[in-house]
Amino acid sequence: MDNKVNFDGQDFVAEDFGKAIGSKSGQPGDILLTTKGTVGRVAVMPKTGERVVYSPQLCYFRVSNAEIIDPRFLRFWFNSPEFWGQAADRMNNTDMAAYINMADIRSLKISLPDVEKQRAIAEILGALDDKIAANTKVASAADEYIRTILIQLNLGATESIAIGKLVSNRKDLADPNHLEPDLNYLGLEHLPRRSMWANASGSAVSVTSTKARFDSGDILFGKLRPYFHKVVVAPSSGVCSTDILTLTPVSNELAGFALASVASDYVVERATAASEGTRMPRTSWKDLAAIEVTWPGRERAKAFSKNVSDLRLAVESLYRESTTLAATRDALLPQLMSGKLRVKDAETLVSAVI
């Protein structure tokens, strides 16, 4: 439940069509609900400098009177048992995907406390979301800092080194029938674009085909459509899709330098240029290993590497905190919505974790 709109890989429509949409153009504060496929995912439209047109797989809610219903409360309500209890009864299925139609959505009933209590509930749950968002912003800043410092580090350097000298390709395949059920699973869908930090995962219990094992500190490089720039450092051990190259730093002292180099724009661009296939291009370990990156010298690379490794540990600590905050929010939400937990008691619980 991250409630964020992701504009990565967005599609576009003709300008004339966009103008004809009228009120169906996105507005900041709109509450979006997926109605087909992954039914029930919720997000709030942020302020954006561009016009946005909603997909047919989405419906939106635009509060016209905030003295009756607080829009932040409504957003959280879509994650509540009251919503899901009704939505589950109205869900339909086709051969392609699950869906819920607009007539059924209009028939949903919402229990509304007075607006002041709505705002208080939204404030408590929103405080947890705000702290999670702040942690995410720090992680993003750390990623950009590393990329910037790597460029500065390489200025004036005249030597180069092959990626294959910094990392090795680990080929440790895992039988899906012999995996621990609580083992982390990372597919391409879990890897963020152009960020070194993995902040989402699945469970090995859902794995049905052969996967590749990785350990904490390994670098995971999405080889399918490498231009999507999915390159992260593994925060723990687990298994991943075989569409991901598992790379182990050759030297612990240079692990941070290896991560920054492999995740750099330059390496991803070179890997993309060397990829094979038209509709589903893939890069290979052979091509990735041959890419040469600037080498600033061992001592400078070691100092930079330690900086990167320290930042990695700090970011992973923030993400663990965010996981705890999200679990607290998800546990409080149904209790607050149902009135089983008083707002004051929830405030005490939240103050203990923030």
C-alpha positions as a printed Julia matrix, in Angstrom:
354×3 Matrix{Float64}:
   0.0     0.0     0.0
   2.39    2.74   -1.13
  -0.34    4.98   -2.62
   2.04    6.46   -5.18
   1.55    7.1    -8.87
   4.5     5.75  -10.83
   5.14    7.62  -14.09
   7.9     5.25  -15.25
   7.21    3.96  -18.76
   4.17    6.19  -19.21
   2.28    6.17  -22.48
   1.0     9.21  -24.36
  -2.14   10.17  -26.3
  -2.68   12.68  -29.08
  -3.11   16.29  -27.91
  -6.56   16.62  -29.5
  -7.76   13.47  -27.76
  -6.37   14.71  -24.46
  -8.27   17.99  -24.79
 -11.5    16.12  -25.53
 -11.24   14.16  -22.29
 -12.23   17.2   -20.24
 -12.99   16.36  -16.61
 -11.38   12.95  -16.97
  -8.0    14.61  -17.06
  -6.11   14.04  -13.84
  -6.13   16.65  -11.13
  -3.9    16.81   -8.04
  -5.59   15.1    -5.12
  -7.69   12.7    -7.2
  -7.96    9.31   -5.54
  -7.36    6.56   -8.08
  -8.64    2.99   -7.85
  -7.71    0.17  -10.19
 -10.84   -1.63  -11.43
  -9.37   -4.35  -13.65
  -6.52   -6.81  -13.26
  -4.98   -5.87   -9.91
  -8.29   -4.59   -8.54
  -8.17   -2.34   -5.51
  -4.79   -0.66   -5.81
  -5.06    2.92   -4.59
  -3.0     6.03   -5.28
  -3.33    9.78   -4.98
  -2.59   11.94   -8.01
   0.35   14.23   -7.16
   0.96   17.7    -8.51
   2.53   17.36  -11.95
   3.51   19.81  -14.62
   1.9    17.68  -17.31
  -1.68   16.82  -18.15
  -2.63   13.25  -17.27
  -5.34   11.11  -18.86
  -6.62    8.14  -16.88
  -6.61    4.62  -18.29
  -9.94    2.75  -18.68
  -8.65    0.36  -15.98
  -8.86    3.19  -13.44
 -11.67    5.1   -11.82
 -11.13    8.28   -9.84
 -12.8    10.0    -6.92
 -12.73   13.77   -6.57
 -14.08   15.12   -3.27
 -16.28   18.17   -3.83
 -17.11   18.88   -0.17
 -14.33   18.24    2.33
 -16.7    19.15    5.18
 -18.54   15.89    4.56
 -15.71   13.54    3.72
 -12.02   14.17    4.13
 -10.18   13.09    0.94
  -7.27   11.66    2.95
  -9.71    9.54    4.97
 -11.3     8.3     1.75
  -7.91    7.24    0.41
  -7.26    5.12    3.5
 -10.81    3.75    3.47
 -10.07    2.01    0.17
  -7.56   -0.13    2.07
 -10.0    -0.96    4.87
 -11.87   -4.23    5.57
 -15.17   -2.39    5.01
 -14.2    -1.61    1.41
 -12.71   -5.02    0.7
 -15.64   -6.89    2.27
 -17.98   -5.22   -0.2
 -15.61   -5.25   -3.18
 -14.92   -8.99   -2.86
 -18.64   -9.73   -3.16
 -18.9    -7.62   -6.31
 -15.74   -8.83   -8.04
 -16.18  -10.41  -11.45
 -13.78  -12.44  -13.56
 -13.16  -12.87  -17.25
 -10.72  -15.19  -18.96
  -8.24  -12.32  -18.94
  -8.54  -10.64  -15.52
 -10.62   -9.83  -12.48
 -12.66   -6.61  -12.58
 -15.27   -4.58  -10.76
 -17.71   -2.41  -12.72
 -18.71    1.17  -12.04
 -22.29    0.32  -11.08
 -21.02   -1.92   -8.3
 -18.52    0.71   -7.17
 -21.34    3.26   -6.91
 -23.28    0.84   -4.71
 -20.53    0.64   -2.08
 -21.44    2.01    1.33
 -18.98    3.85    3.55
 -19.29    4.36    7.31
 -18.44    7.99    8.01
 -17.52    9.27   11.45
 -17.77   13.03   11.89
 -15.32   14.93    9.72
 -13.08   15.93   12.63
 -12.56   12.29   13.52
 -11.95   11.5     9.83
  -9.22   14.12    9.78
  -7.69   12.8    13.0
  -7.56    9.24   11.61
  -6.07   10.46    8.34
  -3.53   12.54   10.27
  -2.32    9.51   12.26
  -2.05    7.18    9.26
  -0.66    9.99    7.13
   2.13   10.65    9.65
   3.36    7.1     9.11
   3.14    7.53    5.34
   5.03   10.83    5.58
   7.9     9.19    7.49
   8.04    6.39    4.91
   8.11    9.01    2.13
  10.9    10.91    3.93
  12.96    7.7     4.16
  12.4     7.07    0.46
  13.55   10.61   -0.35
  16.75   10.13    1.62
  17.42    6.85   -0.2
  16.89    8.57   -3.54
  19.26   11.38   -2.55
  21.9     8.81   -1.55
  21.59    7.16   -4.95
  22.05   10.45   -6.8
  24.95   11.45   -4.54
  26.82    8.23   -5.38
  26.28    8.73   -9.11
  27.51   12.33   -8.92
  30.6    11.48   -6.85
  31.5     8.63   -9.21
  31.55   11.06  -12.13
  33.75   13.47  -10.17
  36.02   10.62   -9.08
  36.64    9.63  -12.68
  37.51   13.12  -13.91
  41.08   13.17  -15.14
  41.58    9.41  -14.73
  43.32    7.82  -17.71
  43.03    4.11  -16.91
  40.09    1.76  -17.35
  38.99   -1.6   -15.99
  36.57   -4.21  -17.33
  33.37   -4.94  -15.39
  34.45   -8.57  -15.44
  37.42   -7.61  -13.25
  35.12   -6.02  -10.65
  32.38   -8.64  -10.43
  31.88  -12.3   -11.3
  28.71  -13.9   -12.63
  27.27  -16.2   -10.01
  25.47  -19.22  -11.52
  23.83  -20.91   -8.55
  20.44  -22.19   -9.69
  17.7   -23.12   -7.23
  15.11  -25.89   -7.59
  11.66  -24.37   -6.85
  10.65  -27.55   -5.01
  13.4   -27.14   -2.41
  13.15  -23.47   -1.46
  12.48  -22.17    2.03
   8.96  -20.62    1.89
  10.04  -17.45    3.7
  12.97  -16.83    1.34
  12.87  -13.48   -0.48
  12.11  -13.59   -4.2
  13.03  -10.76   -6.57
  11.62  -10.6   -10.06
  12.1    -7.81  -12.58
   8.8    -6.38  -11.35
  10.35   -5.83   -7.91
  13.4    -3.92   -9.12
  13.08   -0.11   -9.29
  14.28    1.81  -12.33
  17.56    3.69  -11.95
  17.9     3.13   -8.24
  20.49    0.96   -6.54
  18.2     0.08   -3.64
  15.73   -2.82   -3.67
  12.74   -1.89   -1.51
  10.22   -4.53   -2.59
  10.18   -8.3    -2.88
   7.98  -11.33   -3.2
   8.04  -14.71   -1.47
   9.65  -17.9    -2.69
   6.44  -19.73   -1.81
   4.99  -18.53   -5.14
   7.99  -19.67   -7.21
   7.27  -22.48   -9.69
  10.31  -22.41  -12.0
  14.08  -22.52  -11.64
  15.56  -19.38  -10.11
  19.03  -18.01   -9.36
  20.35  -17.66   -5.82
  21.98  -14.49   -4.52
  23.49  -13.29   -1.26
  23.43   -9.97    0.54
  25.73   -7.55   -1.28
  25.39   -9.22   -4.68
  24.49   -6.91   -7.55
  21.37   -7.81   -9.51
  21.34   -6.62  -13.13
  18.12   -6.93  -15.15
  19.29   -8.37  -18.47
  15.87   -8.32  -20.17
  15.29   -4.91  -21.74
  18.35   -3.46  -20.04
  17.28    0.07  -21.01
  14.81   -0.14  -18.11
  17.93    0.32  -15.94
  17.07   -2.2   -13.24
  20.28   -2.63  -11.25
  20.24   -3.02   -7.46
  22.33   -4.33   -4.59
  20.7    -7.23   -2.75
  19.89   -6.29    0.88
  19.65   -9.96    1.92
  19.95  -13.44    0.47
  17.23  -14.88   -1.73
  16.38  -16.06   -5.22
  15.69  -14.07   -8.36
  14.38  -14.46  -11.89
  16.8   -15.88  -14.43
  16.16  -12.69  -16.41
  18.43  -11.09  -13.82
  22.22  -11.47  -13.82
  23.58  -12.19  -10.33
  26.94  -10.49   -9.89
  29.28  -10.95   -6.92
  31.96   -8.3    -6.23
  35.41   -9.81   -6.69
  36.84   -7.7    -3.85
  35.05   -6.69   -0.63
  37.18   -3.53   -0.55
  35.83   -2.52   -3.97
  32.23   -3.72   -3.55
  30.86   -0.16   -3.4
  32.86    0.93   -6.42
  31.64   -2.14   -8.31
  28.01   -1.35   -7.44
  28.25    2.29   -8.52
  30.02    1.35  -11.75
  27.65   -1.47  -12.77
  24.6     0.7   -11.92
  25.95    3.75  -13.8
  24.17    5.27  -16.78
  27.23    4.6   -18.91
  27.3     0.85  -18.26
  23.54    0.48  -18.74
  23.73    2.39  -22.02
  26.62    0.2   -23.23
  24.8    -2.97  -22.19
  21.68   -1.79  -24.01
  23.66   -1.09  -27.18
  25.13   -4.6   -27.09
  21.83   -6.37  -26.33
  20.31   -8.79  -28.82
  16.68   -9.17  -29.87
  14.15   -6.75  -31.3
  10.99   -7.11  -29.23
  12.6    -8.54  -26.09
  16.26   -7.44  -26.16
  18.6    -9.09  -23.66
  22.12   -8.37  -22.64
  24.52  -11.13  -21.66
  27.21  -11.62  -19.04
  29.79  -11.84  -21.83
  28.88   -8.39  -23.17
  28.48   -6.83  -19.73
  31.8    -8.21  -18.49
  33.63   -6.71  -21.47
  32.47   -3.13  -20.79
  35.36   -0.92  -19.69
  34.79    1.74  -17.01
  37.12    4.47  -15.81
  39.57    3.35  -13.14
  40.68    6.11  -10.71
  43.35    3.97   -9.06
  42.98    1.44   -6.23
  43.36    3.78   -3.25
  40.84    6.32   -4.52
  38.49    3.53   -5.56
  38.76    1.96   -2.07
  37.95    5.25   -0.31
  34.95    5.84   -2.59
  33.88    2.23   -2.15
  33.75    2.52    1.64
  31.6     5.63    1.32
  29.17    3.76   -0.93
  29.06    0.74    1.39
  28.34    2.96    4.42
  25.52    4.68    2.54
  24.13    1.32    1.49
  23.91    0.18    5.12
  22.2     3.45    6.11
  19.65    3.16    3.28
  18.88   -0.46    4.13
  18.3     0.59    7.75
  15.83    3.23    6.55
  14.0     0.68    4.43
  13.74   -1.71    7.37
  12.28    1.14    9.41
   9.81    1.85    6.6
   8.74   -1.79    6.62
   7.98   -1.53   10.34
   6.12    1.75    9.83
   4.04    0.25    7.02
   3.16   -2.76    9.16
   2.11   -0.43   11.99
  -0.04    1.61    9.61
  -1.69   -1.49    8.15
  -2.45   -2.83   11.62
  -3.88    0.45   12.88
  -6.01    1.17    9.81
  -8.8    -1.4    10.37
  -8.84   -0.73   14.12
  -9.27    3.01   13.59
 -11.78    2.65   10.77
 -13.97    0.31   12.82
 -13.76    2.44   15.96
 -12.18   -0.4    17.97
  -9.15    1.76   18.65
  -9.4     5.3    19.96
  -7.54    8.05   18.15
  -5.64    9.03   21.31
  -4.43    5.47   21.84
  -3.31    5.28   18.21
  -1.42    8.55   18.58
   0.51    7.04   21.5
   1.41    3.97   19.45
   2.53    6.04   16.47
   4.65    8.38   18.6
   6.56    5.33   19.8
   7.66    4.28   16.3
   8.25    7.65   14.61
